[in-house]
Amino acid sequence: MSKLGAVVEAVEKHGRFVLEQVSRARSDEKFAQAVADRWNKIQAETPIAKAPTGLALPRLALPEIDEPGEIARYLFGDGLPGEFPYLNGEYREMYLEPLRETETGSYGNKKSSNGHGNSAIGARESRAKAPERPTRPPLQEEPTRLFSGLMLAEDTNKRFHFLSAHQRSKRLSTAFDGPTLYGIDSDADGVFGKIGEGGVAVDTVEDMVRLYDGFEVGAPNFSASMTISGPAPIIMAMYIAAAKRRFGPKVVPNLRGTIQADIFKEIQAQNETIFPTEASLRFLCDMIEWTTANMPRWYPVSISGYHIGEAGATPVQQAAYTLSNGFAYAEMLCARGVPVDQFAPRLSFFLDCGLDVEYIALARVSRKIWAIGMRDVFGANARGQMFKLHTQTSGRSLIAAEFKNNLTRTAAELMLAYMNGTNSCHSNSADEPFTTPSEEWIRLAAHGQAILLEESGIFKHTMNMLSGSPGMKAVERAVEKAILDEFREIESLGGVLAAVENRYQRSQIQNAAHRYEQQIYDGTRPIVGLNRYRNGADEMPEIELARTPRTKQKLQVERLKKFKKKNAGKSTRALDKLAAVVERDENCFPALLEAVEVCSLGQITGRLQEIVGSFRPMV
């Protein structure tokens, strides 16, 4: 049995353990008293938050239960936010405004901001005269992540500055153009018209410097995310090299962010893979091993269900394939001898959030399964059990017909994402069915999150506000069972890698995509403005399409040729050194760090393909 089969057993065993604790709390008087005492303590120490209207609310919402068995079911089965199995969130507080100077416990006990209840310190603070104009306490880092990529590096940089102008935290996500995604240089044959289309063109470390110019990449409030997988180790090396050029070698341990680098989802859903599967996984693990040892704040892989969902998977398939891919990566890294507590805390995840009912609890259940699997199968510590999640609203749900309805779709999806306790989130723009988002629509998309998290009081006063309803629990149970059934199917095929080689995930995604489109066609899946409530007009709106001017495309090629000419001799030596390291089966990431200083993306990709070959896409 592979590790995936062991995960299924561990989740089922945990379910039995919870029932045992429920039974024990109902039969063992001493245990029941201990459970009740802890529950009372949690309630007594929960501070009160006040809404602008003056309404007093507990900072942590808890179910109204007092029977020991039900308390045990909640504490062991769901867990408080920040406690195993993290169903209610990775951290005790997320999205909340900071406590004011003095608060009141939820059951009448004085509660100060330093955590003391009914203490002399708390009493002194409560008697202290409040300032005439109290300043607002500093807020946490926003979960909003801002996504952009267009034309050349300086153009995307300008958009980044526009988007983050009013953000406390600079959380930037980067989309790359097609040639970059496939590791191809902008001066390659047949590429010219694709330069800077649908993402930013990055050929060299100099482009990477331009891309993040003006941002202090080593600052605590800055993080970068790069949506690229096939040539991810090369792009990662370029990012590090660019940071060192601007801030020196000492910046490297301070770099925060993530790079997608998910080879399994590329093979299963996207095909943006440039080396054979085994070599791709080897290069990925080389990068993970190096970055987890040298960059403690960086996530070197974002295990991505988003693109699986966008390719047509059902929500359950998306979660099941994402989780199983994650467990497969963990198994590979353990086999290389990388300590689980070194790599596990640096694994991150990426799911989409659509409008199907499963999304009410999809991320919650995923957190639980990951925590149980990593603790009970891989032996990870608490940090390694956490399912660090980025969510993006569904691109597939965006419709060209009456496209302004997309604002409502995205708003509903944002609500679901934050109900599920996502760690960060990107909201899509309403005009994306037509073109790269314009400043007007991308600003509205970002404001959707600000309205939900800052203007509304839904999430900023009380943690756990919308979790635990009977309907949500019913969805949780059904989703968990369906994910475990998918795990069993993959296990029966020999595990994730064997299933990938047999095209299992890919064929299932294709079948689901066909059913989805058929449901739209026959009307069983209502799409407002498309097959339901149409206004009778089929005219498309006038939308200005984003295109990269030929002058910019020529500039990118000229810059690249100048870079290659300047480093001609050095690049040959660096590529030879890289090739030798790969052939000796050593970790190639240190050699990549040297190569990107003098070699272009396409030069490195080409040399590596000479050694390991090229990926043959599945049809």
C-alpha positions, 0 to 999 in steps of 0.5 A: 500500500502506498502512502495515499492508501495509508492516508485513507486509513488514517482519516477513517481511524481519526473518525473512529477516534472522535466517536470514541471520545464522544462515547468516553465523554458520556460514560467517564465522569472524570473525562466529561468534567475535563472536557466541560472545564476546557469548554468553560475556559475557552468561553470565559477567555473569549473576548468581546468585539464591538461593531461600529453600531455598538453591538457586542459579539464574541471574538470567537463564535462557538456552538451553543452546546453543553453536553460533554459528548457534543463538546468532545465531538466539536473539540476533537472532530472539528477543532478550534480555529488554529487547532488540529484538525484545522477544519475551522481554520489554520489560525485562531484569528483570521481577517479580524480587526485587532482588539482595542485596548480593553475588551470584555470576556464573552461571559462577563469577565474583563479581558485585556488585550494582553490576554489576562482576564479579571487580573490586576493588570486588566483592572488597571487598564480598564480604569485607565483614561482612554485617549481623546482620539484613540488611534486604530490598532494596526491591522493584520496583513490583508489576504487579498493577493493582486494578480497581473501580467502583461506586455513587458516587465516594466508594464507589469511593474507599473500595473503592480504599483497601481494595484498595490498603491493603497494596500498595507501589504504588497502581495503580488502574483505574476502571470507569464506569457506563453513563451516563458511558460514553455521555457522559450526565448522571445527571439525563438522562431515563431514566437514574436507575436506571442511576446507579452500576450496573456502575461509578462515576457521574462527571458533573463534576470534583467527582466526579473529586476525590472519586474519588481523594481521599486518594491522592497522584496525582502521586506516583511510586508512584501510577498511575490507569487509566480504562476509558472510550473514547467521552467519554475526552477529556472524562474525561481533562480532568476528571482533570487538572482534579481533580489541579490542584485538589488539588495545583496546576498543577505536578502535571500533568507528574507524573501517571502512568496511562492512559485507554482511549480506543480508538475503533476497538475500540468500533466493532468490538466494543462500540458505546460511541461517541458521536460519528461515527467521523471526529470521534471519531478527531479528538478522540482525536488532539487529546488524544494530541497534547496529553498526549504534549507535556505529560504525559510519564508518561501513556499517552493511549490503551490500544489494547484487544484485551480487549473484542474478545476478550470480544465473541467474537473468537479470540485471533488475531483479538484480537491482529491487530485490536489491533495493526492498530488501533495501527498505524492510530493511529500512521499518523494521528498521523504524518499530523498531524505529531506526531513518532513519538518523541513519541507512540509511547512513550506508546501502550499495549496491553490484551489478555485472557488466556484458556485457549486454546493461543494464549495461551501466546505471544500477547503475546510475538508481539504484542511482536515484531510491534509492535517490528518495525513501529514500527522499520522502518516508522515509524522509532520509537526504542527506547522507541517500539518497546515494546509496553507491555501490560496483561493482564486474565484472561478475563471470558468464561471465568467461568462461573456454574455451579459458579462457584468453579471460576473461581478455578482458571480465573483462576489458570491465566490469570494464569500464562499472562499472566506467562509472556508478560511482561505489564507489568501485570495484573488478575485477575477475581473468581470472582463476576463472572458474577453481580454487581459483585465483593464485597470477599471475592472481589475480595480473593481475586482480588488474592491470586492474583497475590500468591501467584504472584509473591511466595509462589511462586518461579516468577517472582521469582528468574529472568527468562525462566523459562518461555520458549523451550520447543519447544511455545512456539516452535511456538505462536509460529510459528503465531500469527505466521503467522495474525496476518500473514494477518489483516493481509493481509486487512485490507490487501486491504480498503483498511486498518483504517478502510476495513475498519471502515466495511465491518464486516469486523472486526465481522462476523468477531468475530460469526462467531467468537462464534457458533462459540464458543457452538456448541462449548460447546453441542455439547461440543467445547469442554469447560467443567467444571461446565457441559457436563463433570463436572456435579454434577447440580444446577442450583441457582444459589448465593445471591449478594448482588447489588451495587445502588446505593441510590436514596438515593445515586442521588438524591444524585448528581442533586442534586449535579449540579443544584447544580453546574450552577446554580452555574456556569450563566453560566460554562458557557455561555461555556465551551461557546461557546468550545469550539464555536468551537475545534472549528469552526475545526478546532483542537486542542480539548483545551485548551478542554476543560480549561477547559470541565470546570471549569464544565461537566458531562460531558453538557453538553459531550457535547451541545454537541459532538454539535450540531457534529459529530453522533452516532455511528450504531451498527453492528448 
